[in-house]
Amino acid sequence: MNTNAVIAIHGGAGTILRASLSASAEADYHAALHAVLTAGQRVLAEGGSALDAVSEAVRLLEDCPLFNAGHGAVYTAAGTHELDAAIMDGSTLEAGAVCCVKRVRNPVLAARRVLECSEHVLFTGEGAESFAAAHGVEFVEPAYFGTQARHRQWLLARDQQRAMLDHDGASFAFSSSAADAGEPTPHEPIDPNRKFGTVGAVALDAHGHVAAATSTGGITNKQVGRVGDAPLIGAGCYADDATCAVSTTGSGEMFMRMVAAYDVAAQMAYRNVSLQEAAHDVVMNRLPKIDGRGGLIAVDARGNIALPFNTEGMYRGFAHVGATPVTAIYR
């Protein structure tokens, strides 16, 4: 039995400046991350699988309006929500994913049903929703996903005719609401190319198996039908007991072009380097060559973790079984 059981999570990366978060908002993020880590840690402590732990962690992140996945997802250019998720089991290399779903409450649970119940890996749109419905996944009305802050973020992006990567628009929306209330606004809207919203989890269980899951609402004001890296195995999510489990967050198109999640595992396998070295190389050396911004979380079969990011911040945390969860936002 492995005594290094651990879970790590992320809730997006980007220009997360101290000036853009009030003390209360910062505390809310830490509390949310801590609660999710505690739940995933409990799964592992009770002998649950890494797959169970990442499923539960990402489900809770999808239910939390602070993050861009599930309830709190960003709006498309059409004022709708299109959600993506993927999950992978490192012990079998089985994977499941869904993209462009509009009524599935927890896309990660739909992705898991694909992993467990289908010969296929990825379902999209109406086909994904039909599959999810046939396998008992909970549905909600599309309005469930929206929040006032996300709607303000979308109106801003729409008025400026551009796509805005998640936490940029959120920062603007929150500072706008502060201005409306007569409160000081700490800074101008953040560069829209420097905030990325996805959630994810990786875990190692007591049996020595790893798993990863990733979920996202995409980019504010994105074109209908756009799919990023989150539901693509190897780009936004990957797991293999022989190497590691990885979940990414960042400029999705660049992570797709680099097959970033798989590249970490491949470097460990073919270059025989450590998890830390492989993850650092992908995030700090390879991605920046094509202006790839963001980060990733990863765990290997020995319980080593890596949480590199090349932005100013990344909502993140980890928890070993039996230890106090650790959460962080800034560098």
N, C-alpha and C positions, 0 to 999 in steps of 0.2 A: 504494500500500500504506500502511496506517495504522501509524504507529510508536508509537501510544499504547496498544497492546494491554494489557489489564489484567483481572484477575479479583478479585472481592470475595466474601466469604462471611459468613454469620452462623450462630450455633448457639443462638439463643434470647436473650431479653431479660427483664429484671425486676429484682427487689431482690437484685442480686448484690453483697453487701456483703463488704468485705475480711475482716471478722470471721467470715464464714461459710465461707471457703475457707482450708484449710491451705496452707502454702507449697508442699507437694508436690502438692496437688490443683490449685493455681493453675498450677504448672509443667506439669502433665499437660494442662490445657486449652490453654495456649500451644503446647505441643509438637504437640498434635493439630491445632490450627488451622494451624500452620506447615506441617505435613506435607501437609495438604489443599491449602493454597495453592500449595505447591511443585509438587504433581502437576498442578493446573490450569494453573499458569504454564508447565509443561513442554509441555502440550498446545498452548498458544498459541504458544510459542517454536518449536515444530516445524511451525507453519503450520496447526494444527488450527482448527476453527471454534469460535465462541463456544458453539454448541450442544454440541459435544463437550466443551468445557472445563467447562461447568456440569453436564453429565451426570456426568462423572468426579468432580468435586468433591462433588456431592451423594451419589453412590454411596458415596464414602469416608466421608462424614459419617454415612450410614445404617449403615455397618459399624462405626462407633465407638460403644462403649457409653456414652460420656460424654454423648451427645446423645439427645434424644427423637425418634428416627426409626430405623426398621429395628431392628437389634440394640441394645436399650436403650430401646425404646418403652415408654410407660406402659401400665397396665392399665385396662380398662373396668370398669364396675360388675359385670360378669359374670366378671371375672377373666381376660378374653381380651385380645387385641390387635387393633385395627383401624387400618390405616395408610392415609394419604392422600398423594398427590403430584401435582404438575403441572409442565409444562415448556412453554416458548414460544420460538419462533424469530422474532426481530425482523425478519429479512429477508423473511419470507413471511407473517407473522402466523399461521402454523400453530401449533397447540397440541394438547397431549394431557394427559389427567389420569385418575387412578384414585382411588377412595375406598372405604373399608371393606374393604380386602383383608386377608386373614388368613394367607396362606401365601407371598406373593411376597417373596423375600429383599430385593430392591431396588425399591421402588415407583416410583422415578424412572425406572428402565429400562423398566418396564411403561408408564409415561406416555409415554416417548419412542416406544415401539412404537405406541402409539395415534396419536401425531403422525404417524409415518411410514407407517403401514399401514392407517389407518381413515379413513372419511369423517366419523366422529364425533369429538367432542372429549373427552367424559367417560363413563367406564364405572364402574359401582358393583358392589360385592359379588361375587356368584357370576359375574355377567356379565364383570366386570373380570378375574377369575381365569381364566375360560374363554378370554378373549381373550389374556391373557398366556401361558397354557399353549400355545395354538395358535401363538404367535409366539416360542417358545423361551426365554422368560424363566425364570430359575432359581427353583425353589420350595424351601421349607424346612418343617420341622415347626414348628407354632406356638410350641413351647417355645424355639425359637432366639431369639425376640425378647426374652424375659424376662431380667432380671438380679436379683440378690439385693437390690440397692439399690432398684430399681423395685418389687419385691414388697413390701418393707417400707413404701415410700411408699404403695402401694395399701392395705395393711392399716390404716395410720394413717387414710387418707381414708375408708375403708369404716367403720371404727369410729366416726368422727366424722360419718358420713353426709353427706359433702359431696364435691363435685368439687374437686380440687386441681390448680392449674396447675403444670406440670412441675417447675421447679427449686425451688419451695417445698418440695414433698414430698421432693425429693432432698436439700435442705439438712437437713430434719428427719431423714431416714433416716441421713445421714452423721453428724449430731451424735448420734443415738441409738446408732449403732455405736461412736462414740467413748466415750459414757457406759458402754456395756456393757464396754468395755475399760478402764474406770477413768480415762479421759482427760477433761479439762475440756471442757464444752460452751460455746461462745462466746456463745450467745444463745438465746432462745426460738424456737419454730418461726415462720417468716416468714409474714406475712399471705398466705393462699392466693390472694388476688386480685391478687397482685403478682409472679407469676413465670410466664413463658410459654416453652414449649419447642417450637421448630420449627427446621429447618435450611434453608439456602438458599444460592444462588449466583447472581451476575450476571457477565457478561463482555462485553468488546469484543474482537473478533479483528483480525488484521492486514488483513482485507478491509473493515473498517468496519462489520461486522454485530454486533448485540447479541443476547443471549439471557438467559433467566432460568429458574430451577428452584427449587421449594420442596417440602419433604417433612416429614411430622410423624406422630407417634403419637397426637396429640390431647391430651386432658386426663385426668389420673388420675381414675379412678372415674366417667368420663363415661358417660352413658346409651348403651347399645348402639345403633348406627346414627347417632349424632351426627356431623355433618360440620362442620368449621370452614372457615376461609378458605383454607387451604393449597392445596386442589385446585381452587379456583374462579378461573378466569381473570378478571383484573381486580380481584379482592379480595386474594389472597395471592401472585399471580404475574402479571406482564405484561411484554411486550417488543415494541418497535416501533423500527426503525432511525431513523424520523423524529424520535423523541423520546428514549426511554431504555428500560432494562430494570430491573425492580423485583422484589425478593422481600421479603416482610414476615414479621414475627414479633410476636405479641401476643395480645390478647384477641380471638380470632377473630371472634366475633359482631359486635363493633364494627367491625372491619376489613371485614367483609362489608357491613354497613350503610352504610359510607362508600365502598365500592368503592375502597379505599385505594390499591392499586397502580396502578390505571388513573387515579386522580385526579392522581397525580404527572405522568403522561404528558399528561393532558388540560390541566393547568395550563400545561405547557410549550408545548403546541400552541395553546391558545386565549387564554392571557394573555401568551404570548411572554416567559415568565420563565425564568431559569436552572434547571438541575437542582437546585442547592442551595436556591434559593428555593422551588421547588415542593415538594421533599421536606420542607423545614423547615415549610412551611405545613401540610402534611397531618399531620405527626407532632406538631408543637408547638401548632398552633392548632385544626385541625379535629377531630382525634380526641379530644382532651381534653374537648371540648364534650359528648361522650356517654360520658365516662369510659373512652375507649379508651386502653389502655396498651400500650406495646411500642415497636417501631422497624422500620426497613427499611434495606435496602441498595439502591443504585441506581448505574447507570453510563450515560452518554450516548455518542453516536457520536463525540465528540471526546476521550473518555477521562477526562472529569471523573467523580469518584465522590462519593457522598453516603452517609453512614451515621448518620442521626439517630435518636435514641431518647429517649423521655420517661420512662424508668425509671432506676433507679440504675446499671444496667449492661447491656451486651449483648456476648455473645461474638461477636467480629468480627475481620476482617482483610482486607487487600488486598495484591496483588502485581502490579506492573508487570513486563512482560517485561524481563529484564536487571537487575532491582533486587531487593534483599533484601526478602522478605515482611515485612509489618508486622502484628502481632496486638495485640489489646487486649481488656480485659474491663470495666473500670470507666470512669466518666466521664473 
